[in-house]
Amino acid sequence: MTDHTFTHPERAAVYRAIAERRDMRHFCGGTVAPELLARLLEAAHHAPSVGLMQPWRFLRITDPALRAQIQVQVEEERVRTAEALGERSDDFMKLKVEGISDCAEVLVAALMDDRDKHIFGRRTLPEMDMASLSCAIQNLWLAARAEGLGMGWVSLFDPQALADLLQMPAGSKPLAILCLGPVKEFYPAPMLVIEGWAQPRALQELVYENTWGVIE
């Protein structure tokens, strides 16, 4: 313990949000109050950012017709993904992979344009801009869970097609379609585990000491 440690209830709340965060696919409509949405986006904006470049851009989709077009793009990619999965194609098509038509809010999280100008922290690892945006999305996810809202990250789309649809500038790139809103309940475990698609690995299998593959 140090003088900077949160109180026990505060720490418990942080760890609970982390443990109970779920990639949600089932929503029950409703709305997200403007002040709550602003609070969530502010949490995202507090994410760590390499070189303080803050590469995140969030597009709020409020046009129903545009939301429907986004869903069409996702469905097209869902079919292509199923074809690429071969023998697991049928199982994949049974999975619910997005909640675009059911959620209260749809946000598109994207990388900024002109990212090549930012060298600090990216000279040898240019993908750190993507890491920074991912941290912003995680902040938003955890804050949403703490506020009792579900969020799902949809990655089944063609980045260029979505960028064209949203009239994004050259050099920018959408990374995630985020479905956000009230849910009837949170999954007790990750949905892909519940559906039998995959099983998580134990932490001790993924932590090495000194050299790759050596487990303490």
C-alpha positions in Angstrom: 0.0 0.0 0.0 1.1 3.6 -0.7 -0.3 7.0 0.0 -1.6 7.0 -3.5 -3.7 3.9 -3.2 -7.5 4.2 -3.7 -9.8 3.1 -0.9 -10.8 -0.6 -0.8 -14.3 0.1 -2.3 -12.8 2.3 -5.0 -10.3 -0.4 -6.0 -13.0 -3.1 -5.9 -15.1 -1.0 -8.3 -12.3 -0.7 -10.8 -11.6 -4.4 -10.7 -15.3 -5.2 -11.0 -15.7 -3.1 -14.1 -12.7 -4.9 -15.7 -14.0 -8.3 -14.8 -17.6 -7.7 -15.8 -16.9 -5.9 -19.0 -18.4 -7.8 -21.9 -18.5 -7.5 -25.7 -22.2 -7.1 -26.0 -24.4 -8.0 -29.0 -27.8 -7.9 -27.4 -29.4 -4.5 -26.7 -32.8 -3.3 -25.7 -33.1 0.0 -27.5 -33.6 3.0 -25.3 -31.4 6.1 -25.2 -28.2 7.4 -23.7 -28.6 10.8 -22.1 -26.5 13.5 -23.7 -24.6 14.2 -20.5 -23.9 10.5 -20.0 -22.6 10.1 -23.6 -20.4 13.2 -23.0 -19.1 11.7 -19.8 -18.2 8.4 -21.6 -16.5 10.2 -24.5 -14.5 12.3 -21.9 -13.3 9.0 -20.3 -12.2 7.8 -23.7 -10.4 11.1 -24.3 -8.4 10.6 -21.1 -6.7 7.5 -22.6 -2.9 7.3 -22.8 -1.6 8.5 -26.1 1.9 8.0 -27.6 3.5 11.4 -28.1 0.2 13.0 -26.9 -1.0 12.7 -30.5 -4.5 11.8 -29.5 -5.2 9.9 -32.8 -8.8 9.0 -31.9 -11.7 10.4 -33.8 -15.3 9.4 -32.8 -18.2 9.7 -35.3 -21.6 9.5 -33.8 -24.1 8.0 -36.2 -27.5 9.6 -35.7 -28.9 9.2 -39.3 -31.0 6.0 -39.4 -30.4 5.6 -43.1 -26.6 5.8 -42.5 -26.8 3.3 -39.7 -28.7 0.9 -42.0 -26.0 1.3 -44.6 -23.3 0.5 -42.1 -25.2 -2.6 -41.1 -25.3 -3.7 -44.7 -21.5 -3.4 -44.9 -21.1 -5.5 -41.7 -23.5 -8.1 -43.1 -21.5 -8.3 -46.3 -18.3 -8.9 -44.4 -20.0 -11.4 -42.1 -20.8 -13.5 -45.2 -17.2 -13.2 -46.5 -15.8 -14.1 -43.2 -18.0 -17.2 -43.0 -16.8 -18.3 -46.4 -13.2 -17.9 -45.3 -13.8 -20.0 -42.2 -14.4 -23.1 -44.2 -15.8 -26.0 -42.0 -16.7 -23.5 -39.2 -18.8 -21.4 -41.5 -22.2 -22.7 -40.4 -21.3 -22.3 -36.7 -20.1 -18.7 -37.4 -23.3 -17.8 -39.2 -25.3 -18.8 -36.1 -23.4 -16.2 -33.9 -24.9 -12.8 -33.3 -21.9 -10.6 -34.2 -23.4 -7.1 -33.9 -26.3 -5.1 -32.4 -26.3 -2.1 -34.8 -30.1 -2.0 -35.3 -30.9 -2.6 -31.6 -28.5 -0.4 -29.7 -29.1 3.2 -28.5 -26.0 4.7 -30.0 -23.6 3.8 -32.8 -20.1 5.3 -32.8 -17.4 4.8 -35.3 -13.9 5.0 -33.7 -11.3 6.0 -36.2 -7.6 7.0 -36.6 -6.9 10.5 -37.6 -5.4 11.6 -41.0 -1.9 12.9 -41.3 -0.6 10.5 -38.7 2.8 10.2 -40.5 3.7 13.7 -39.2 3.8 12.2 -35.6 7.2 10.6 -35.1 7.4 10.7 -31.3 7.0 7.1 -30.1 6.2 5.8 -33.6 9.5 5.9 -35.5 10.0 2.1 -35.0 6.5 1.2 -33.9 4.1 3.2 -36.2 1.2 1.1 -35.0 1.3 2.8 -31.6 -1.4 5.2 -32.9 -3.7 2.2 -33.1 -2.7 1.1 -29.6 -3.6 4.6 -28.4 -7.0 4.4 -30.0 -7.5 1.0 -28.5 -6.8 2.4 -25.1 -9.5 5.1 -25.7 -12.0 2.4 -26.7 -11.2 0.4 -23.6 -11.7 3.5 -21.4 -15.1 4.0 -23.0 -15.9 0.3 -22.5 -15.1 0.3 -18.8 -16.8 3.6 -18.1 -19.9 2.3 -20.0 -19.9 -0.9 -17.8 -19.6 1.2 -14.7 -22.6 3.3 -15.9 -24.7 0.1 -16.5 -24.5 0.3 -20.3 -23.4 -2.4 -22.7 -20.9 -1.9 -25.5 -19.9 -4.1 -28.4 -16.9 -3.7 -30.7 -17.7 -4.7 -34.3 -14.8 -5.2 -36.6 -16.5 -7.0 -39.5 -16.3 -4.3 -42.2 -14.1 -3.2 -45.0 -12.2 -0.1 -43.7 -12.0 1.7 -47.0 -15.7 1.1 -47.8 -16.7 2.4 -44.4 -14.4 5.4 -44.7 -15.9 6.3 -48.1 -19.4 6.0 -46.7 -18.6 8.4 -43.8 -16.7 10.8 -46.1 -13.5 10.4 -44.1 -10.3 12.2 -45.3 -7.6 10.3 -47.1 -5.2 8.7 -44.6 -7.7 8.3 -41.8 -9.0 4.8 -41.0 -12.0 3.4 -39.1 -11.0 0.8 -36.5 -14.2 0.0 -34.8 -18.0 0.2 -35.0 -19.1 0.6 -31.4 -22.7 -0.4 -30.3 -23.6 1.3 -27.1 -26.8 1.3 -24.9 -29.0 -0.3 -22.3 -29.1 -4.1 -22.1 -31.5 -6.5 -20.3 -28.5 -8.2 -18.7 -24.8 -8.7 -19.1 -23.4 -12.0 -20.2 -22.1 -14.1 -17.2 -19.1 -15.0 -19.4 -17.8 -13.8 -22.8 -20.4 -14.6 -25.4 -18.0 -16.7 -27.5 -17.4 -18.9 -24.5 -21.1 -19.3 -23.9 -21.7 -20.2 -27.5 -18.9 -22.7 -27.5 -16.9 -20.9 -30.1 -13.7 -20.6 -28.1 -12.2 -21.0 -24.6 -10.0 -18.5 -22.8 -6.5 -19.4 -21.8 -5.2 -19.2 -18.3 -3.0 -16.2 -17.4 -0.1 -18.4 -16.3 0.1 -19.8 -19.8 0.8 -16.4 -21.2 3.3 -14.8 -18.8 6.9 -15.7 -19.4 10.0 -14.9 -17.4 13.2 -13.4 -19.0 12.9 -15.3 -22.3 10.0 -16.3 -24.5 8.2 -19.5 -23.5 9.8 -19.9 -20.1 7.1 -19.9 -17.4 8.0 -19.0 -13.9 
